Amino acid sequence: MDTVTGVGVLDKAMVVLRAVAVEPLALTQLQQTTGLPRATAHRLAAALETHGVLRRDADGRFELGHELVQLGQAAQERFTLVDVARPILAALRDETGESVQLFVPAGRQRRCVVSLESPHGLRWIVPEGSVFSLDVGSAGRVLSGEALTNGWIESVGEREAGVASVSAPVVDEHGALVGAVSVSGPVERLSKQPGRRFGDAVAHAAAALS
C-alpha cells in the first residue's frame, strides 16, 4: 500500500473506506481487495464501524455508514458555487481550448465570479469580479431568462467587436436560475456560430454544475 500522508493508520483507513465505497465487502474480501493483513483490515473496519463511518449490512458485510451521510451533507452545504465550479470549468477550458467564465446575477447586472483563460496567445480575458449588463452577450441573455436554443445561447460581437461566446444556464436544486457558464474567444476561432462548435460542451458543463 502506498503511503500518502505519512500517517500510516490514516492511509490504511482510507484504503478500507475506498474499497467499501465500490461495493459491500466481507472481511475476507476486504483483506483481498486492500492487500492489508487480515488482523489490520478487521481492526480498522471495526474502528470505523464504531465511529459510524462503516456499518454491517444484512449479510454481515462492511458497508458505508450513516455518519458519512451527515458529513457529506455538511460538506456540500459549505461548498460555494465557485468551489464546485472551478474543476468543472477547468475541464471545459481544456476541452474547448477557449476562455471560460461563470457569471452570476448581480442586481440588474451580471458578475464574473470564475474566469479561466485560454492557453492561446490571442484570447478573450474577463477579470474575475467584472460586472456587465444583462442586455447583451450570451451570458447576459441567459441570465435575463431568454429562451434557449438546444440548451444554450450564442452571441457574436454583441458586447465587444470580434468576440463570440456561447452560454448555458446553471440552476439550483429547485430549478431557479443561479448562473451562466460561458465559453468566449475571438470570432476567428469560435466562428460566427459558436454554439455549433461548443454549445453542447457548455450545456453539459452547466448541467454538471447544476
Buried (B, 14 or more C-beta within 10 A) or exposed (E): EEEEEEEEEEBBBBBBBEBBEEEBBBBEBBBBBBEBEEEBBBBBBEBBBEEBBBBBEEEEBBBBBEBBEEEEEEEEEEEEBBEBBEEBBEBBBEBBBBBBBBBBBBEEBBBBBBBBBBEEEEBBEBEEEBEBEBEBBBBBBBBBEEEBEEBBBBBBEBBBEEBBBBBBBBBEEEEEBBBBBBBBBBBEBBBEEBBEBBBBBBBBBBBBBB
